[in-house]
Structure formats: C-alpha cells, structure tokens
Amino acid sequence: MTLLFVFIFISIFVSFLCSILEAVVLSITPSYLASIEKTNEKLFKKLSPLLLNIERPLAAILSLNTFAHTIGATGAGAQVQKVFGDSVLTIFSILLTFAILFLSEIIPKSIGARHWKKLIPFIGYILPTFIFLTLPLVWLSESISKAIKGEHEKLTRDEIHAVAEIGVRDGAIFPEEFEALKNMLSFPKKPIKDITLAIEKVFTLPLSTPQEELLNICEQYKFSRIPIVGTYEYDVRGYVLRCEILSSLLINEQVGLSELLKPMLQVTEDTKIRNVFTKLIKRKEHIASVHSEGGDLVGIVTLEDIIEEILGLDIKDETDN
C-alpha cells in the first residue's frame, strides 16, 4: 500500500508542481522582466538567464511532468492490480485519470496563470534544480531546437498599442497617457503637411516694415516668433523674435528687421513629423517653413504644433483666445 501512495503522490503532486511552473514561465512578459531589473535586481539576475533561453526550463518542466505522469500512473496501476486485483484496476484508472486531469493540470495551471507575479520568486529557486535533474534531456531538446531554424518574433507597434489599451482598461495608465502614447506610435508615419498651418493663415511682417510701426504691431500681436516676408506673401526670408524687436525699441536702437532676421529651417511637405521634430530640437529652433516638392511655400509649422500632435491636446497660453 505504501508504494501505491508513493506512485499516486508522484503522479499528482510532481505534475502539479510542473504545471504551475509551466504556467508561470509562459505568463512572464518581456516588459515585466525588464521592469523588475530596476525594482528587484537580485531576482532579475536569477530569472534572466532562464527566460532568455526559455527552451531550457520548458524542456526540464515537460520532461519531469511526462515522467511523473507515466511512472506514477503505471506504478500505481501495477500496485492496485497486485493488491486488489483486476476488477478494481479499471475503476482506479478512470479515477486516477480524472485526478491527474484536474489536480495536476487544470487547477495548477489556472493558479499559475492567475498568480504568476506572486510565484515568480519561487521559480527562481526551483527551476535551476529541475534543469539540473533533466540535463541530458534539456541538451537533447536544445539540439532539436537549433535544428529547427527560426528567429524569435519581435515586438511590434501594434502589440504596444494593444498593451496600452489593456493598460487603460485595467487602470494602469490614464486615458490621456494612452492618447499620447497612441500619437507617438503613429508619429513616424505622418508627414509634416498634416499639421502645417497654411501660409494664408500665418501672421507675417514685410521685411520693409518701418521701425516706428513695430511697437504698435508688437502690442497688438503677441506672437513670440514672426515670419518675415519679402516683396510678396510667399517669399519667406526668415523670422524675428518679438522680444528682440522690443529690446531694440527699448534702447532706441535704430535697427531694422533685416538686422534681427534669423534663418528659418526649410522642410518639404512629405518630410515625416518625427524628422522635423528632431531637426528643430538639434538646431534649438521652434519654427520651420514647409515647401512643396517644387519649392513653393505651403505654410509654417512650429514646435508647439508638433507637441500638440504628440499629446493630442490644443495647447493655449494666456494670450490665446
């Protein structure tokens, strides 16, 4: 009778343990593994070598699980037949099958899948032992895996978007954060023309504007950067800073707009928003002129426009109506 209980214990308990470990290992996401690198470096160092080559722990777990099922069920059946005879064997086999199904497969895998974060420290200690016990089979499994050539699937933007949606649904991130992340994911695809303000709607100053008119203009219009045009509306020469105009007027300096003129970054309308954003940041500028492929001026775009596109917000300051 003792052997019977030993074989039942092997068949159910060892398999129960293997099923929990399998569910936990398969539930750990790369993003969670990366997050514990900062919060629990000791645990990360234990798990990282195991999960970077996930074939090793899986081979060990499945090998032990198979041995537990096979040896436990066979041994238990032999003991029942020896002690109780053939008449009880069929009933025992049916009951043991259901016990293995529920107690060593369905229940432990449900526990592992639902509570994998709490169980992660546990697998860091027990998995190396499992791998050591089944090392020959692990080596065989690795050899077969290497023969089956293929690359691991890489994380895609669509998957990141889906994870962010789940984060909003579960309350891990705010809807505003999701909107910003969604816009950033679509950032590389959008051309700058999608957010360009048409030149007809842009406030500009002629390069020949007399100095005595500048004070009234600066008081009336609060734009920090003003595009400067030549003889006609589409002839943008650059831009001036409103603060520099006021500074020159304050000290009665006889300076025209041509002396305050700054060159403006020029981009084509099909340039991606991301590239324009990078150029503006590198040049420490906030405004660019957008042109067609033929060189015709289309409009103006500012750093604020790009940030609004990223955040999905309409940014207004004290002077905006």
C-alpha positions as CSV (number, residue, x, y, z in Angstrom):
1,M,0.0,0.0,0.0
2,T,2.9,2.4,0.7
3,L,4.2,2.1,-2.8
4,L,0.7,2.8,-4.2
5,F,0.5,6.1,-2.3
6,V,4.1,6.9,-3.4
7,F,3.2,6.4,-7.1
8,I,0.0,8.4,-6.7
9,F,1.9,11.2,-5.0
10,I,4.5,11.2,-7.9
11,S,1.8,11.2,-10.5
12,I,-0.2,14.1,-9.0
13,F,2.0,16.2,-6.8
14,V,5.1,16.4,-9.0
15,S,2.9,17.0,-12.0
16,F,1.0,19.7,-10.0
17,L,4.3,21.4,-9.4
18,C,5.4,21.2,-13.0
19,S,2.1,22.6,-14.3
20,I,2.3,25.6,-12.0
21,L,5.9,26.3,-13.1
22,E,5.0,25.9,-16.8
23,A,2.1,28.4,-16.5
24,V,4.2,30.9,-14.6
25,V,7.1,30.7,-17.1
26,L,4.8,31.2,-20.1
27,S,3.0,34.1,-18.4
28,I,6.1,36.2,-17.7
29,T,6.2,39.0,-20.3
30,P,9.4,40.6,-21.6
31,S,8.1,44.0,-20.3
32,Y,7.6,42.7,-16.8
33,L,11.0,41.1,-16.8
34,A,12.6,44.4,-17.8
35,S,10.7,46.2,-15.1
36,I,12.0,44.0,-12.3
37,E,15.6,44.7,-13.4
38,K,15.2,48.0,-11.5
39,T,12.9,47.0,-8.7
40,N,14.4,43.6,-7.8
41,E,17.9,43.2,-9.4
42,K,18.6,40.0,-7.4
43,L,15.5,38.3,-8.8
44,F,16.2,39.6,-12.3
45,K,19.7,38.1,-12.3
46,K,18.2,34.7,-11.4
47,L,15.4,34.8,-13.9
48,S,17.1,36.5,-16.9
49,P,19.4,33.6,-17.9
50,L,16.4,31.2,-17.6
51,L,13.9,33.1,-19.6
52,L,16.3,34.4,-22.3
53,N,16.7,30.7,-23.3
54,I,13.1,29.6,-22.5
55,E,13.6,26.2,-24.2
56,R,15.8,25.0,-21.3
57,P,13.2,25.5,-18.5
58,L,10.3,24.3,-20.6
59,A,12.2,21.1,-21.6
60,A,13.0,20.4,-18.0
61,I,9.4,21.0,-16.8
62,L,7.8,19.0,-19.6
63,S,10.3,16.1,-19.2
64,L,9.6,15.8,-15.4
65,N,5.9,16.2,-16.0
66,T,5.9,13.4,-18.5
67,F,7.9,11.1,-16.3
68,A,5.7,11.9,-13.3
69,H,2.5,11.0,-15.3
70,T,3.9,7.9,-16.9
71,I,5.8,6.4,-14.0
72,G,3.3,7.4,-11.4
73,A,0.3,6.1,-13.3
74,T,2.0,2.9,-14.4
75,G,3.3,2.2,-10.9
76,A,0.0,3.0,-9.2
77,G,-1.8,0.7,-11.6
78,A,0.6,-2.1,-11.0
79,Q,0.2,-1.8,-7.3
80,V,-3.6,-1.7,-7.5
81,Q,-3.7,-4.8,-9.6
82,K,-1.3,-6.5,-7.2
83,V,-3.2,-5.6,-4.0
84,F,-6.9,-5.5,-5.2
85,G,-6.9,-7.5,-8.4
86,D,-8.0,-6.8,-12.0
87,S,-11.6,-6.0,-11.0
88,V,-10.6,-2.7,-9.3
89,L,-8.0,-1.7,-11.9
90,T,-10.4,-0.2,-14.4
91,I,-12.2,1.9,-11.9
92,F,-8.9,3.1,-10.3
93,S,-7.5,4.0,-13.7
94,I,-10.6,6.1,-14.5
95,L,-10.5,7.9,-11.1
96,L,-6.7,8.5,-11.4
97,T,-7.1,9.9,-14.9
98,F,-9.7,12.5,-13.6
99,A,-7.5,13.2,-10.6
100,I,-4.5,13.9,-12.8
101,L,-6.5,16.0,-15.2
102,F,-8.0,18.3,-12.5
103,L,-5.4,18.2,-9.7
104,S,-2.2,18.2,-11.8
105,E,-3.3,20.0,-15.0
106,I,-6.3,22.3,-14.9
107,I,-6.1,23.6,-11.3
108,P,-2.4,24.2,-11.1
109,K,-2.2,25.9,-14.5
110,S,-5.1,28.2,-13.5
111,I,-3.3,29.1,-10.3
112,G,0.0,29.7,-12.2
113,A,-1.7,31.8,-14.9
114,R,-3.6,34.0,-12.3
115,H,-0.9,34.4,-9.7
116,W,2.3,34.3,-11.8
117,K,3.6,37.6,-10.4
118,K,3.5,36.3,-6.8
119,L,5.0,32.9,-7.8
120,I,7.9,34.4,-9.8
121,P,10.4,34.3,-6.8
122,F,9.6,30.6,-6.3
123,I,10.5,29.6,-9.8
124,G,13.9,31.4,-9.5
125,Y,14.9,28.9,-6.9
126,I,13.4,25.7,-8.2
127,L,13.9,25.9,-12.0
128,P,17.7,25.5,-11.9
129,T,17.2,22.3,-9.9
130,F,14.7,21.0,-12.4
131,I,17.1,21.8,-15.3
132,F,20.0,20.0,-13.5
133,L,17.9,16.9,-12.9
134,T,16.9,16.6,-16.5
135,L,20.1,18.0,-18.1
136,P,20.6,15.2,-20.7
137,L,17.0,15.8,-22.0
138,V,17.5,19.5,-21.9
139,W,20.6,19.2,-24.1
140,L,18.7,16.9,-26.5
141,S,15.9,19.5,-26.6
142,E,18.3,22.3,-27.3
143,S,19.9,20.3,-30.2
144,I,16.5,19.7,-31.8
145,S,15.5,23.4,-31.3
146,K,18.8,24.5,-33.0
147,A,18.0,22.2,-35.9
148,I,14.6,23.9,-36.3
149,K,15.9,27.2,-37.5
150,G,13.9,30.4,-37.0
151,E,14.0,33.8,-35.3
152,H,12.1,34.9,-32.3
153,E,9.2,37.3,-33.1
154,K,10.0,40.9,-32.3
155,L,7.6,43.3,-30.5
156,T,5.6,45.4,-33.0
157,R,4.0,48.8,-32.7
158,D,0.5,47.2,-32.9
159,E,1.3,45.0,-29.9
160,I,2.5,48.0,-27.9
161,H,-0.7,49.8,-28.9
162,A,-2.8,46.8,-27.7
163,V,-0.9,46.6,-24.4
164,A,-1.6,50.3,-23.8
165,E,-5.3,49.7,-24.5
166,I,-5.3,46.9,-21.9
167,G,-3.4,49.3,-19.5
168,V,-6.2,51.9,-19.8
169,R,-8.9,49.2,-19.3
170,D,-7.2,47.9,-16.2
171,G,-6.5,51.3,-14.8
172,A,-2.7,51.0,-15.1
173,I,-2.4,54.2,-17.2
174,F,-4.7,57.2,-17.7
175,P,-6.6,57.8,-20.9
176,E,-4.6,61.0,-21.5
177,E,-1.4,58.9,-21.3
178,F,-2.8,56.4,-23.7
179,E,-3.7,59.2,-26.2
180,A,-0.1,60.5,-26.0
181,L,1.3,57.0,-26.5
182,K,-1.0,56.3,-29.4
183,N,0.0,59.5,-31.1
184,M,3.7,58.8,-30.6
185,L,3.3,55.3,-32.1
186,S,1.8,56.9,-35.3
187,F,4.4,59.7,-35.1
188,P,6.9,58.2,-37.6
189,K,4.2,57.6,-40.3
190,K,2.7,61.1,-40.5
191,P,4.1,63.8,-42.9
192,I,4.5,67.3,-41.7
193,K,1.9,68.6,-44.1
194,D,-0.8,67.1,-41.9
195,I,-0.2,69.7,-39.2
196,T,1.1,72.6,-41.3
197,L,-0.6,75.9,-41.0
198,A,-1.3,77.4,-44.5
199,I,0.7,80.5,-45.2
200,E,-2.5,82.4,-45.9
201,K,-3.4,82.0,-42.2
202,V,0.0,82.9,-40.8
203,F,0.7,86.4,-39.5
204,T,3.8,87.8,-41.2
205,L,5.6,91.1,-41.5
206,P,7.2,92.6,-44.6
207,L,10.9,93.0,-44.4
208,S,10.5,96.7,-45.2
209,T,8.2,97.4,-42.2
210,P,9.2,100.8,-40.7
211,Q,10.7,100.7,-37.3
212,E,8.1,103.3,-35.9
213,E,5.3,100.8,-36.7
214,L,6.9,97.9,-34.9
215,L,5.9,98.9,-31.3
216,N,2.2,99.1,-32.2
217,I,2.5,95.7,-34.1
218,C,4.1,94.1,-31.1
219,E,1.5,95.4,-28.7
220,Q,-1.3,94.2,-31.0
221,Y,0.1,90.8,-31.8
222,K,1.7,88.6,-29.1
223,F,3.4,86.0,-31.3
224,S,6.9,85.2,-30.0
225,R,8.2,84.4,-33.4
226,I,7.1,86.3,-36.5
227,P,7.8,85.1,-40.1
228,I,9.3,87.8,-42.3
229,V,8.4,88.0,-46.0
230,G,9.9,89.9,-48.9
231,T,8.0,91.6,-51.7
232,Y,5.1,89.1,-51.6
233,E,3.4,86.7,-49.2
234,Y,5.1,83.5,-50.3
235,D,8.6,84.9,-50.1
236,V,9.5,84.0,-46.6
237,R,13.0,85.2,-45.7
238,G,13.2,84.0,-42.1
239,Y,11.8,85.1,-38.8
240,V,12.3,87.6,-36.0
241,L,11.8,87.2,-32.2
242,R,9.3,89.6,-30.8
243,C,11.4,90.0,-27.6
244,E,14.4,91.2,-29.7
245,I,12.2,93.8,-31.5
246,L,11.0,95.2,-28.2
247,S,14.6,95.1,-26.8
248,S,15.9,97.2,-29.7
249,L,13.0,99.7,-29.3
250,L,13.6,99.9,-25.6
251,I,17.1,101.2,-26.0
252,N,16.2,103.3,-29.0
253,E,18.5,101.3,-31.3
254,Q,18.0,102.1,-34.9
255,V,17.7,98.5,-36.1
256,G,15.6,97.3,-39.0
257,L,14.0,93.8,-39.3
258,S,16.8,92.8,-41.6
259,E,19.3,93.1,-38.7
260,L,17.1,91.0,-36.4
261,L,16.3,88.4,-39.1
262,K,17.1,84.7,-38.3
263,P,17.2,81.9,-40.9
264,M,14.3,79.5,-40.8
265,L,14.5,75.8,-41.2
266,Q,13.0,74.6,-44.5
267,V,11.5,71.2,-45.0
268,T,9.4,69.6,-47.7
269,E,5.7,68.8,-47.0
270,D,6.3,65.0,-47.2
271,T,9.0,65.0,-44.5
272,K,7.9,62.9,-41.6
273,I,6.9,64.8,-38.4
274,R,9.5,62.9,-36.4
275,N,12.3,64.1,-38.6
276,V,11.2,67.7,-38.4
277,F,10.9,67.4,-34.7
278,T,14.4,66.0,-34.4
279,K,15.8,68.8,-36.7
280,L,14.2,71.6,-34.6
281,I,15.5,70.1,-31.4
282,K,19.0,69.8,-32.7
283,R,19.0,73.3,-34.1
284,K,17.3,74.7,-30.9
285,E,14.6,76.3,-33.0
286,H,10.9,76.4,-32.8
287,I,9.7,77.2,-36.3
288,A,10.1,75.9,-39.8
289,S,8.7,76.7,-43.3
290,V,7.1,73.9,-45.2
291,H,7.5,73.7,-49.0
292,S,6.2,71.5,-51.8
293,E,8.5,69.2,-53.8
294,G,8.6,72.0,-56.4
295,G,9.9,74.5,-53.8
296,D,6.7,76.5,-53.4
297,L,5.9,77.7,-49.9
298,V,3.0,75.7,-48.3
299,G,2.9,77.1,-44.8
300,I,4.5,77.2,-41.4
301,V,4.9,74.7,-38.6
302,T,6.1,75.2,-35.0
303,L,7.5,73.0,-32.3
304,E,4.3,73.7,-30.4
305,D,2.3,72.2,-33.3
306,I,4.3,69.0,-33.1
307,I,4.0,68.7,-29.4
308,E,0.2,69.2,-29.7
309,E,0.2,66.4,-32.2
310,I,2.1,64.1,-29.8
311,L,-0.1,64.9,-26.8
312,G,-3.4,65.1,-28.7
313,L,-4.0,68.4,-27.0
314,D,-4.6,72.0,-28.0
315,I,-2.0,74.0,-26.0
316,K,-3.1,77.5,-25.2
317,D,-1.3,80.2,-23.3
318,E,-2.5,83.5,-21.6
319,T,-2.7,85.3,-24.9
320,D,-4.7,82.7,-26.9
321,N,-8.4,83.3,-27.3
